[in-house]
Amino acid sequence: MEPGSRTARKFTFPSAITVLAAVTLAVWLLAFLIPSGQYERNADGAPVEGTYQRVDSGQSLTDRFDDLFLAPVNGLYGIQDAGSGEVGPDFSGELYGSAGVFLFVLAIGAFITVVLATGALDRGISRLAHRLRRRGTLLIAGIMGIFSLLGTVEGWAEETLGFYGLIVPLMLALGYDRMVATGTIILGSGVGVLCSTVNPFATGVASSAAGISLGDGIVLRAAMWLVLTAVTIAYVARYASRVRRDPARSLSGFLPGDREQAAEAAGEPPGLTGTHRAVLVVVALVFAFMIFSVVPWSSALTGDADAEPYGFELGWSFPHLAALFLAAAVLVGLVARMGEQRLSATLVQGAGDFISPGLVIVLARGVTVIMNNAQVTDTVLHSVESAVRGTSSALFAVIVFVVNLPLAFLIPSSSGHATLSMPILAPLADFAGVSRAVVVTAWQSASGWMNLWVPTTAVTIGGVALAKVGYNRYLRFAAPLLAVLAVLICGFLALGAALS
């Protein structure tokens, strides 16, 4: 190599685990500078406004190093001492770590992997696309509607990367361009995740960190999902119709051989077998039962948050849901006749594939343990208490949405972002007189909105690469919709805060 000729190294944004490791160290160092303090707590454990006072944490330098060293351990199964409030693996008291959420993530990972291994979901979507191939607008609406539904109930996102090979040539065969296929996939699943109703990786983790039920706020989120999904489908369908009438108005253009490739790939996919249909029925029933089990029906139907639960309400949380998805994964394997060896291997593989988001949750929880033991969490709350006091509930909800936008860029993992930010945001909602469920909705809306376009997510950057669409052109295509969605989100949040 000649002197001075160096190969340019392209910057790659670090993974969520690396970002959280850096955040852990930064927070640990800042805890030396931030004074310790605490609020008085009410019977529910929420801080009482106006009761903050400085205290001595009593931690030695050795204690602080021990907290840093044990942060991941405490993030998983740290126990909070009932007397001192300190968190550690050897105390007696309530579980502070995220072991329940961690196991739940592994369980649903095993379930999703088993379902995908049966081929039923891929086959079902392929059949739907082929059946609607002559009705372009209905096809777009059908695919986006299914992807959005899967996004809102189980965080369907990375799984969509496997559908570009089917949907891109299909859209080209119908006279559309590659941007239509890209928007159908990314925006379809993305708007569902943005408006997550019971998505365990977003709403579930955030609700757990905020100390509320997964079903709290589901009415507002369901209304958002219906409206924002309809708007997104209309936006993509309108662009598709325009390109079909005048291909010169395409934002992505057409590559050589697009038409020929589309014609070759437009054959009829294999039909659904009886086993496939049975698996799809089981999957639908499992998610329907999950929604039923977590929704506080008395509060949802009466509008009274303190209403007496009905006799049929289950009020399930993460331990029950983890057991549900483990049992459902086995049931799907039995229905699909996978055999003991293949089913066992697929369960292990699925849990292993979801270790990464599980570790992200654990690391993020470890950060909050460091803040808790140094007694700086309440000091951070107190620093913004005056700003929140007197703020209208509607404005507060919108501020939470805006504040979380840059955090969503730095921490693309929704579960890690939730676990890190909710211990601060949830008590702030108490000060502002806003339901914690609204804060969860504001947070997930920010995370979902950013993940529709930021280049740090595999769904977006991988999707445009698979569709062979320039990222800059995708941004130009999505920008007007992003602006509309942001306005709608703020409107829903303001409404939700006012009603709460």
Backbone torsions as a table, in degrees:
resi	resn	phi	psi	omega
1	MET	NA	132.5	-179.3
2	GLU	-72.8	147.9	178.4
3	PRO	-57.2	139.3	176.8
4	GLY	85.6	-10.4	179.6
5	SER	-99.3	99.3	-180.0
6	ARG	-112.7	141.1	177.3
7	THR	-73.3	124.6	-179.4
8	ALA	-67.5	129.8	179.2
9	ARG	-97.5	124.2	-179.2
10	LYS	-78.6	132.6	-180.0
11	PHE	-69.1	131.1	175.9
12	THR	-117.1	126.3	-178.4
13	PHE	-65.2	133.3	-177.1
14	PRO	-63.5	158.5	-179.9
15	SER	-70.5	166.5	179.6
16	ALA	-61.3	-35.9	179.7
17	ILE	-65.0	-42.7	178.3
18	THR	-64.9	-42.9	178.3
19	VAL	-60.5	-44.4	-178.3
20	LEU	-70.0	-32.6	174.7
21	ALA	-62.9	-41.4	176.8
22	ALA	-66.4	-39.8	177.8
23	VAL	-63.3	-40.1	179.0
24	THR	-58.8	-47.9	179.9
25	LEU	-65.1	-41.9	-179.3
26	ALA	-63.9	-43.9	-179.6
27	VAL	-66.5	-39.1	178.0
28	TRP	-60.4	-43.0	178.4
29	LEU	-67.8	-41.8	179.5
30	LEU	-64.2	-28.4	179.9
31	ALA	-64.0	-20.0	175.0
32	PHE	-73.6	-25.8	-175.3
33	LEU	-98.2	-29.9	-177.9
34	ILE	-81.7	126.0	-179.9
35	PRO	-65.9	147.9	178.4
36	SER	-79.2	148.4	178.9
37	GLY	-168.1	169.3	179.5
38	GLN	-156.3	155.1	173.0
39	TYR	-98.3	158.4	165.3
40	GLU	-75.1	148.2	-178.0
41	ARG	-110.9	146.5	175.2
42	ASN	-86.8	-172.4	-175.9
43	ALA	-63.1	-26.3	180.0
44	ASP	-88.3	-1.4	-179.3
45	GLY	86.5	4.6	179.6
46	ALA	-84.0	144.8	179.1
47	PRO	-66.6	142.7	179.8
48	VAL	-93.3	123.0	-177.0
49	GLU	-59.3	136.2	176.3
50	GLY	85.0	5.2	-177.0
51	THR	-108.1	10.6	-177.2
52	TYR	-66.5	141.2	174.5
53	GLN	-150.4	149.9	178.6
54	ARG	-71.6	143.1	177.8
55	VAL	-138.3	168.5	175.6
56	ASP	-99.8	120.5	-177.8
57	SER	-65.7	-25.0	179.3
58	GLY	73.2	10.9	-178.3
59	GLN	-86.4	133.3	173.0
60	SER	-86.6	171.8	178.1
61	LEU	-62.2	-36.8	177.9
62	THR	-63.2	-41.0	178.3
63	ASP	-61.2	-41.6	-178.5
64	ARG	-67.3	-39.7	176.1
65	PHE	-65.6	-36.3	178.7
66	ASP	-64.9	-39.0	176.9
67	ASP	-62.4	-41.3	178.9
68	LEU	-65.4	-42.9	-177.8
69	PHE	-65.9	-38.9	-176.0
70	LEU	-94.3	7.5	-175.6
71	ALA	-54.4	-48.0	179.1
72	PRO	-65.2	-36.1	179.8
73	VAL	-65.7	-47.8	178.0
74	ASN	-64.3	-32.1	178.1
75	GLY	-65.7	-23.8	179.3
76	LEU	-91.4	-55.1	-175.3
77	TYR	-138.2	32.7	174.4
78	GLY	-62.9	141.4	-179.9
79	ILE	-109.9	133.0	-179.7
80	GLN	-91.4	119.8	179.2
81	ASP	-64.0	130.8	-175.5
82	ALA	-64.8	-29.4	-177.5
83	GLY	-86.1	-56.3	-174.9
84	SER	-85.8	-22.2	-176.1
85	GLY	81.8	-0.9	-179.8
86	GLU	-74.4	150.1	-177.9
87	VAL	-111.9	133.1	177.5
88	GLY	-163.9	164.7	-177.0
89	PRO	-75.1	-14.6	-173.5
90	ASP	-110.7	6.9	-179.3
91	PHE	-83.3	170.2	172.7
92	SER	-113.1	133.0	-178.7
93	GLY	157.5	-148.0	-179.0
94	GLU	-91.2	150.3	177.1
95	LEU	-67.2	124.5	177.4
96	TYR	-103.3	-28.3	-179.3
97	GLY	-70.2	176.7	-173.2
98	SER	-104.9	34.9	-178.3
99	ALA	-59.8	-39.9	-179.7
100	GLY	-63.5	-44.3	179.2
101	VAL	-68.2	-39.1	179.8
102	PHE	-58.9	-48.0	179.8
103	LEU	-65.6	-37.3	178.7
104	PHE	-61.8	-41.8	178.6
105	VAL	-61.9	-43.4	178.3
106	LEU	-64.6	-38.1	-178.8
107	ALA	-65.8	-46.1	-179.2
108	ILE	-71.7	-28.3	173.5
109	GLY	-63.3	-42.1	177.2
110	ALA	-63.6	-42.3	-179.7
111	PHE	-62.8	-49.9	-178.0
112	ILE	-61.2	-41.3	-178.8
113	THR	-65.8	-39.6	177.4
114	VAL	-64.2	-43.0	179.1
115	VAL	-60.9	-46.5	-179.8
116	LEU	-64.7	-33.6	-178.7
117	ALA	-67.3	-24.2	177.8
118	THR	-73.5	-20.2	-178.5
119	GLY	79.0	0.4	-175.5
120	ALA	-67.5	-42.9	-176.4
121	LEU	-67.6	-46.8	178.2
122	ASP	-60.9	-43.1	-178.7
123	ARG	-65.3	-40.6	-179.9
124	GLY	-63.5	-43.7	179.5
125	ILE	-68.2	-37.7	178.2
126	SER	-63.1	-41.7	179.0
127	ARG	-65.3	-40.8	178.1
128	LEU	-61.0	-44.7	-179.6
129	ALA	-62.4	-42.3	-179.3
130	HIS	-68.1	-38.7	-177.9
131	ARG	-65.8	-30.4	-177.7
132	LEU	-100.5	14.4	-171.9
133	ARG	-63.5	-25.0	-179.0
134	ARG	-88.6	-8.7	-179.8
135	ARG	-120.7	85.6	-170.4
136	GLY	-55.7	-50.8	-177.6
137	THR	-63.0	-41.1	178.9
138	LEU	-67.0	-34.5	176.9
139	LEU	-63.6	-47.7	179.1
140	ILE	-59.5	-47.5	-179.8
141	ALA	-62.8	-39.7	-178.8
142	GLY	-65.8	-47.8	180.0
143	ILE	-65.1	-46.4	-179.0
144	MET	-64.9	-37.6	178.9
145	GLY	-63.7	-43.7	178.3
146	ILE	-65.1	-46.4	179.5
147	PHE	-62.0	-39.9	179.9
148	SER	-66.6	-40.1	177.9
149	LEU	-62.5	-44.6	177.3
150	LEU	-64.6	-35.0	178.3
151	GLY	-66.5	-40.0	-175.2
152	THR	-75.8	-25.2	-177.9
153	VAL	-100.4	-25.3	-178.2
154	GLU	-144.9	16.4	173.5
155	GLY	71.9	32.6	-179.9
156	TRP	-59.5	110.0	-178.3
157	ALA	-143.6	-75.1	-179.4
158	GLU	-58.4	-28.5	-179.0
159	GLU	-62.8	-21.8	-178.4
160	THR	-70.5	-16.1	-177.6
161	LEU	-62.6	-23.0	-179.7
162	GLY	-79.9	-3.8	-175.0
163	PHE	-100.6	-3.6	-178.8
164	TYR	-65.3	-36.5	179.9
165	GLY	-62.6	-24.0	178.2
166	LEU	-92.5	-48.0	-169.0
167	ILE	-78.9	-34.7	-179.9
168	VAL	-60.7	-54.6	179.6
169	PRO	-64.5	-31.3	178.9
170	LEU	-64.8	-44.2	178.9
171	MET	-66.4	-37.8	177.8
172	LEU	-64.3	-38.4	179.9
173	ALA	-65.8	-26.2	179.6
174	LEU	-87.0	1.6	178.5
175	GLY	93.4	9.4	177.8
176	TYR	-94.1	-179.8	177.1
177	ASP	-110.2	-179.1	-178.0
178	ARG	-67.6	-25.5	179.6
179	MET	-67.0	-33.8	177.6
180	VAL	-62.2	-45.0	178.1
181	ALA	-62.7	-42.7	-179.9
182	THR	-62.2	-46.9	179.7
183	GLY	-65.8	-38.2	178.8
184	THR	-59.5	-41.6	-176.0
185	ILE	-81.1	-56.2	-174.5
186	ILE	-66.7	-49.1	-176.6
187	LEU	-73.9	-31.5	179.0
188	GLY	-62.3	-54.6	179.7
189	SER	-72.3	-35.8	-175.7
190	GLY	-64.1	-40.6	-179.5
191	VAL	-70.0	-29.1	174.9
192	GLY	-66.7	-43.3	177.6
193	VAL	-65.5	-40.3	177.9
194	LEU	-56.3	-41.9	-178.4
195	CYS	-102.1	39.5	-177.4
196	SER	-52.5	131.1	176.1
197	THR	-96.5	-53.0	178.2
198	VAL	-131.6	21.6	178.6
199	ASN	-55.0	114.8	-174.5
200	PRO	-65.5	-28.2	-176.4
201	PHE	-82.1	-15.8	178.4
202	ALA	-116.5	-75.1	-178.4
203	THR	-60.1	-41.4	-177.3
204	GLY	-63.9	-50.6	-179.2
205	VAL	-65.1	-42.5	-179.5
206	ALA	-65.1	-42.4	179.5
207	SER	-63.9	-40.2	177.7
208	SER	-62.5	-44.8	180.0
209	ALA	-67.5	-27.7	179.6
210	ALA	-86.6	-6.6	178.3
211	GLY	76.6	29.9	179.6
212	ILE	-127.8	170.9	179.2
213	SER	-75.4	151.4	176.1
214	LEU	-60.7	-28.2	-178.5
215	GLY	-83.5	-12.4	179.3
216	ASP	-64.2	128.6	178.9
217	GLY	83.7	8.2	-174.1
218	ILE	-68.3	-27.8	-179.9
219	VAL	-65.6	-45.7	177.9
220	LEU	-62.6	-44.1	-178.3
221	ARG	-66.8	-36.4	178.1
222	ALA	-65.7	-40.4	177.7
223	ALA	-64.0	-42.4	176.6
224	MET	-60.1	-42.7	-177.9
225	TRP	-61.8	-44.6	-179.4
226	LEU	-62.1	-47.3	-175.5
227	VAL	-71.3	-49.4	-176.0
228	LEU	-68.5	-34.1	176.4
229	THR	-66.3	-43.4	178.7
230	ALA	-61.4	-42.9	179.7
231	VAL	-63.9	-42.9	-178.6
232	THR	-66.4	-42.5	177.5
233	ILE	-62.1	-43.8	179.9
234	ALA	-62.3	-37.4	-179.4
235	TYR	-65.1	-48.3	-179.5
236	VAL	-66.8	-41.5	-179.7
237	ALA	-63.6	-38.0	179.3
238	ARG	-64.9	-44.5	177.8
239	TYR	-63.6	-41.6	-179.7
240	ALA	-61.1	-43.3	179.4
241	SER	-63.3	-38.9	-180.0
242	ARG	-65.4	-42.8	-179.2
243	VAL	-68.5	-36.3	-179.9
244	ARG	-65.2	-37.4	178.6
245	ARG	-73.7	-37.0	-176.5
246	ASP	-140.7	90.2	-177.9
247	PRO	-56.1	-22.6	-179.9
248	ALA	-65.7	-17.8	-179.0
249	ARG	-89.5	7.4	178.4
250	SER	-66.1	135.8	177.4
251	LEU	-83.0	-20.2	-178.5
252	SER	-101.5	-23.3	-175.9
253	GLY	75.8	-177.0	-178.3
254	PHE	-125.2	136.2	178.8
255	LEU	-88.0	155.0	177.1
256	PRO	-58.2	133.0	178.0
257	GLY	86.8	2.1	-179.7
258	ASP	-57.3	-47.1	-177.0
259	ARG	-65.0	-43.4	-179.5
260	GLU	-66.0	-43.1	178.9
261	GLN	-61.0	-41.3	-179.2
262	ALA	-64.1	-41.7	-178.5
263	ALA	-64.5	-37.4	-179.8
264	GLU	-69.7	-33.1	-173.1
265	ALA	-93.8	4.1	-173.1
266	ALA	-92.9	18.1	-179.8
267	GLY	-69.3	165.2	-177.6
268	GLU	-75.4	128.9	178.5
269	PRO	-74.3	162.1	178.3
270	PRO	-60.8	152.3	-178.6
271	GLY	-78.2	167.9	177.1
272	LEU	-77.8	131.6	174.8
273	THR	-84.8	170.9	176.2
274	GLY	-60.9	-36.4	178.2
275	THR	-64.6	-43.5	178.0
276	HIS	-59.0	-45.0	-179.8
277	ARG	-62.9	-41.1	179.6
278	ALA	-63.7	-40.8	178.7
279	VAL	-63.5	-43.9	-179.8
280	LEU	-63.7	-36.5	176.8
281	VAL	-64.9	-43.9	178.5
282	VAL	-61.1	-44.7	179.9
283	VAL	-60.7	-45.5	179.4
284	ALA	-61.9	-41.8	-179.9
285	LEU	-66.9	-37.6	-179.8
286	VAL	-63.5	-47.5	-179.0
287	PHE	-69.8	-35.0	176.4
288	ALA	-63.8	-42.2	179.1
289	PHE	-67.7	-36.9	177.7
290	MET	-60.5	-44.7	178.8
291	ILE	-61.8	-44.4	179.1
292	PHE	-61.0	-38.8	-172.9
293	SER	-73.4	-22.5	-175.5
294	VAL	-105.2	-16.3	-176.3
295	VAL	-74.5	128.5	172.7
296	PRO	-79.0	86.0	-168.5
297	TRP	-60.6	-37.4	-179.1
298	SER	-63.6	-42.3	178.6
299	SER	-69.3	-40.3	-177.7
300	ALA	-66.7	-37.3	-175.2
301	LEU	-86.2	-26.8	-178.4
302	THR	-101.0	-19.6	-176.8
303	GLY	80.5	3.1	-179.4
304	ASP	-103.9	114.6	-177.4
305	ALA	-64.2	-24.0	-178.2
306	ASP	-101.5	16.2	-178.0
307	ALA	-64.8	146.1	178.3
308	GLU	-66.1	128.2	-178.8
309	PRO	-60.4	144.1	175.0
310	TYR	-70.0	160.3	-178.5
311	GLY	-64.5	-27.8	-177.3
312	PHE	-86.9	-6.2	-179.8
313	GLU	-68.7	136.1	179.7
314	LEU	-95.1	-36.9	179.2
315	GLY	61.7	37.4	-177.8
316	TRP	-69.0	152.2	174.0
317	SER	-128.8	-160.8	-169.5
318	PHE	-61.8	-39.1	178.5
319	PRO	-58.6	-46.1	179.3
320	HIS	-66.6	-40.0	-178.4
321	LEU	-67.6	-37.1	176.4
322	ALA	-61.4	-44.2	178.2
323	ALA	-64.2	-38.3	179.3
324	LEU	-59.5	-48.3	-175.3
325	PHE	-74.1	-29.6	173.9
326	LEU	-65.6	-45.6	178.2
327	ALA	-64.4	-40.2	-179.8
328	ALA	-65.8	-36.6	178.0
329	ALA	-62.1	-43.2	177.6
330	VAL	-64.7	-42.0	179.7
331	LEU	-61.1	-44.1	178.4
332	VAL	-61.6	-41.9	178.4
333	GLY	-62.4	-38.9	178.1
334	LEU	-68.1	-43.1	179.1
335	VAL	-61.7	-39.9	-179.2
336	ALA	-81.2	-1.1	-179.7
337	ARG	52.4	51.0	-177.8
338	MET	-75.5	-22.7	-176.4
339	GLY	88.3	153.1	-174.1
340	GLU	-62.9	-44.7	-176.3
341	GLN	-64.6	-48.7	-177.8
342	ARG	-67.6	-39.9	180.0
343	LEU	-64.0	-44.9	179.7
344	SER	-61.9	-45.1	-179.6
345	ALA	-63.9	-39.0	-179.6
346	THR	-69.2	-38.4	176.5
347	LEU	-60.2	-46.1	180.0
348	VAL	-65.4	-42.7	179.1
349	GLN	-61.5	-44.0	-179.4
350	GLY	-62.9	-44.5	177.6
351	ALA	-62.7	-40.1	179.3
352	GLY	-64.6	-38.1	179.9
353	ASP	-64.2	-24.3	-177.6
354	PHE	-103.3	13.0	174.9
355	ILE	-63.0	-37.7	-177.1
356	SER	-59.3	-54.4	176.5
357	PRO	-62.9	-30.3	176.4
358	GLY	-63.7	-43.6	178.2
359	LEU	-66.1	-35.0	176.9
360	VAL	-60.1	-43.1	178.7
361	ILE	-63.1	-42.9	-179.2
362	VAL	-63.8	-46.4	179.9
363	LEU	-62.3	-42.3	179.9
364	ALA	-64.0	-39.6	177.7
365	ARG	-66.4	-33.2	176.8
366	GLY	-61.7	-33.9	176.9
367	VAL	-62.7	-43.3	-179.3
368	THR	-67.9	-28.4	176.2
369	VAL	-65.6	-43.3	177.9
370	ILE	-59.0	-45.7	179.4
371	MET	-65.1	-39.4	-179.7
372	ASN	-64.5	-47.9	-177.0
373	ASN	-68.9	-31.2	175.1
374	ALA	-81.4	-6.5	179.1
375	GLN	56.7	45.5	177.9
376	VAL	-108.9	-9.8	-179.6
377	THR	-60.1	-45.8	-179.6
378	ASP	-67.8	-29.3	176.7
379	THR	-66.0	-40.8	176.8
380	VAL	-63.7	-41.5	177.4
381	LEU	-61.0	-43.6	-177.5
382	HIS	-64.8	-32.3	-178.2
383	SER	-65.5	-24.8	179.9
384	VAL	-111.0	0.1	-179.1
385	GLU	-60.5	-42.1	-178.7
386	SER	-65.7	-32.2	179.2
387	ALA	-71.0	-33.8	-179.2
388	VAL	-77.1	-37.2	-177.3
389	ARG	-59.3	126.7	178.9
390	GLY	89.2	-10.4	177.9
391	THR	-75.4	137.7	178.0
392	SER	-64.5	150.2	-178.1
393	SER	-60.9	-38.6	179.9
394	ALA	-63.7	-44.9	179.6
395	LEU	-65.5	-38.9	179.2
396	PHE	-60.0	-45.4	-179.3
397	ALA	-61.2	-40.7	179.0
398	VAL	-68.0	-38.2	178.8
399	ILE	-62.1	-41.9	177.9
400	VAL	-59.0	-41.6	178.0
401	PHE	-61.1	-47.4	-176.9
402	VAL	-66.7	-42.7	-178.0
403	VAL	-62.1	-33.2	-176.7
404	ASN	-81.1	-10.0	-179.7
405	LEU	-61.5	-51.9	178.5
406	PRO	-66.3	-32.0	177.8
407	LEU	-64.4	-36.8	178.6
408	ALA	-65.9	-31.3	176.9
409	PHE	-70.4	-43.6	-177.9
410	LEU	-71.9	-33.0	-178.8
411	ILE	-124.0	85.2	-176.6
412	PRO	-61.9	-23.3	178.8
413	SER	-70.5	117.3	-178.8
414	SER	-64.2	-38.5	-179.3
415	SER	-67.3	-41.8	177.6
416	GLY	-66.5	-40.7	177.8
417	HIS	-60.2	-43.9	-178.7
418	ALA	-65.0	-47.7	-177.1
419	THR	-63.6	-31.9	-178.2
420	LEU	-78.0	-39.8	-170.7
421	SER	-94.5	-29.0	-173.6
422	MET	-62.2	-36.4	178.3
423	PRO	-59.6	-21.7	176.5
424	ILE	-92.3	-45.4	-173.3
425	LEU	-70.5	-37.8	-176.2
426	ALA	-62.3	-47.9	176.8
427	PRO	-64.5	-31.0	176.5
428	LEU	-61.4	-34.4	177.2
429	ALA	-62.3	-36.3	177.5
430	ASP	-63.2	-41.5	179.3
431	PHE	-64.9	-36.7	-177.0
432	ALA	-84.4	-4.3	-179.2
433	GLY	71.9	30.9	-178.3
434	VAL	-115.4	143.2	177.6
435	SER	-60.5	139.2	177.3
436	ARG	-62.5	-27.3	177.8
437	ALA	-63.0	-34.2	177.7
438	VAL	-66.9	-38.0	177.8
439	VAL	-64.5	-41.6	176.8
440	VAL	-60.3	-43.2	179.3
441	THR	-64.8	-41.0	178.2
442	ALA	-63.7	-42.6	179.5
443	TRP	-62.5	-50.8	-176.1
444	GLN	-67.4	-28.9	176.4
445	SER	-65.6	-40.9	177.6
446	ALA	-65.2	-45.3	179.6
447	SER	-62.2	-46.0	-179.2
448	GLY	-67.2	-39.3	-179.7
449	TRP	-63.9	-44.3	179.2
450	MET	-65.0	-38.6	-177.2
451	ASN	-71.8	-5.8	173.7
452	LEU	-75.4	-16.7	-173.9
453	TRP	-144.3	-20.2	-174.7
454	VAL	-66.9	143.2	-176.8
455	PRO	-79.5	3.1	179.8
456	THR	-88.4	-0.4	179.3
457	THR	-105.4	137.2	-179.3
458	ALA	-65.4	-30.4	-177.8
459	VAL	-63.0	-44.1	-177.6
460	THR	-77.3	-56.9	-173.7
461	ILE	-69.6	-35.5	176.3
462	GLY	-70.2	-36.6	-179.9
463	GLY	-64.7	-46.5	-179.2
464	VAL	-67.9	-29.3	177.1
465	ALA	-69.9	-43.3	179.8
466	LEU	-66.2	-35.2	179.1
467	ALA	-81.8	-7.8	-177.6
468	LYS	58.3	49.1	177.1
469	VAL	-119.7	132.8	179.3
470	GLY	-62.6	138.4	-179.4
471	TYR	-61.6	-38.6	179.3
472	ASN	-64.0	-34.7	178.5
473	ARG	-72.2	-35.5	176.2
474	TYR	-63.5	-41.2	178.7
475	LEU	-61.5	-41.2	178.5
476	ARG	-63.2	-38.6	178.8
477	PHE	-67.5	-43.7	-171.9
478	ALA	-85.6	-18.7	-172.6
479	ALA	-54.7	-49.2	179.5
480	PRO	-60.2	-40.0	178.7
481	LEU	-65.2	-41.9	179.7
482	LEU	-58.5	-40.4	178.7
483	ALA	-64.3	-43.4	179.3
484	VAL	-63.4	-45.0	-179.9
485	LEU	-62.0	-39.6	179.4
486	ALA	-61.8	-42.0	179.1
487	VAL	-65.0	-44.5	179.6
488	LEU	-63.3	-41.1	179.0
489	ILE	-59.9	-48.3	-180.0
490	CYS	-61.0	-37.5	178.0
491	GLY	-64.7	-45.1	178.8
492	PHE	-64.9	-41.0	-179.8
493	LEU	-64.2	-43.1	178.7
494	ALA	-62.2	-42.1	178.2
495	LEU	-64.4	-45.1	179.2
496	GLY	-61.8	-40.9	178.9
497	ALA	-66.5	-40.9	-179.9
498	ALA	-64.8	-39.8	-178.8
499	LEU	-74.8	-24.2	-178.7
500	SER	-79.0	NA	NA
